[in-house]
Amino acid sequence: MIMFEELMDKHRLAHAAQMPRPSHYSEYRIGAVPGEDPFGQFMSHIVVSTVASHRESYQSAVYHEPPQLEIIGVRSVVNPRVQASYMAKLQNLEGKRQRKGMCSQISALSYLKVPASRYDFDLNEHF
């Protein structure tokens, strides 16, 4: 089993954040990620380790412990239409960032920050 510290290094975060480059003619697909795959382990750890306590009901002052989750499988979803829309929104944000400067950091989520590639603007994306 890979240790979380190893999974969280910037190289692995950057690798996990990469999206496939599907053709315009690609089909929507869902595929199982093997349990021993580092990407699957990383995503499982993100889900299990980021759960938080929650209110008993809307506006309640009573909080409950975070749920205990068990990951039984990880699947990879490729949807070219949704990905194209996401990439268009990223380009729009890049244009706005060029004019206005840097976004402030989210210190509480710094360990989940996706490193920007050397060709992209840092759009403050987090897992």
N, C-alpha and C positions, 0 to 999 in steps of 0.2 A: 504494500500500500504506500502510495506517495504521500509524504508529509505536506500539510497545508502550506507551510513556509516555502517549500519548494514550488508549490503550485502558484503562489502569489507573486513570484518574482516578475519583473516587468516584461521579460521576454515571453513568459507563459501567458500573462494577461493579454499582451498584444496578439499572440497567436490565437487565443480563445476568442478575441473580439473580431477576428477576420471573418468576413462573410464570403460565401462562394460567389463567383462571378458567373451566374447562369446566363445562358443565351436568352434572347427575347422569346425564343420558341421553346424554352424549357417548360417542363410540366411541374406542377405542384407535387411535392412528395414529402413523405414522412419516413424516417429510417431509424432503427434502433441503434443506440450508441453502446458498444460493448462496455461491460462493467470495469474492465481493466484499462480502458482508454483514458488518458490523462484529462481530456476535455470533459468526459462524462463524470470523472471523479471531481473535477473542479466545479462543475455545475451542481452536482449533488451537495458538495460542501457549502457552496453559496446559499442554496436553499435551506439547508439544515441549520447553518450557523447564523443566519440573519433574521430568524423569527424573533418576535418581540412579545412582551406582555400585551394584553388587550383588555379593553373595557368589557364589563359584563353585558352592558347594553348601551345604546346611544346616550351620551351625556351622563353616564353613570360614573360615580366616584370609586366604584369597586373595580379593581384590576385583577386579572387572572394571570397565572404563570404562562410563559410562552409554551406553545404546543410542542410535544415531542414528535418529530417527524421521522419516518423511515422511508428512504427512497427505494422503490422497487424496480425502477428503470428510468432511463433517460432516452429521449427521442430527439432527433434533429429534424427540424421542419424547414423546408426550402420552398418559399413562395415568391417567385420572380416578380409578380406584380406588386406585392407589399414591399419587397426589397427595393424596387425601383422608386416607389413613392418615398421610402425612407431616405434613399440617397438624394433625391431631389430636395427634400427638406434639409438635409445636411448641407447641400450646396447653398441653399437659401441662407442658412445660419452662417456659413462661412462668409458670404457677402456682407452680412450685417456685422460680423465680428471685425472684418477689415476696416470698417468705418468707425466702430465704437471702441475697439480695444479689447482687453482681456476680461473674461468672466472671473468673478471671485471664486475661490476654491471652497469646496464643501468638506471641511476638516473631519467631520464625523464619518464621512464615507471615503476618506483618502485611500484606505486599503483596497477599495473596490474600483478605483479610478482606472479607466482604460487609457494607456499611454498613446499619445498621438504618434503617428508614423512621421518620418522626416519630411514627407510630402504633403501632410495635412495640417490644418489648423487645429489647435487644441480646443475642442468644443465642450470640454468638461463632461464627457460621457462617463458613466459609471455602470457597473453591473448591478 
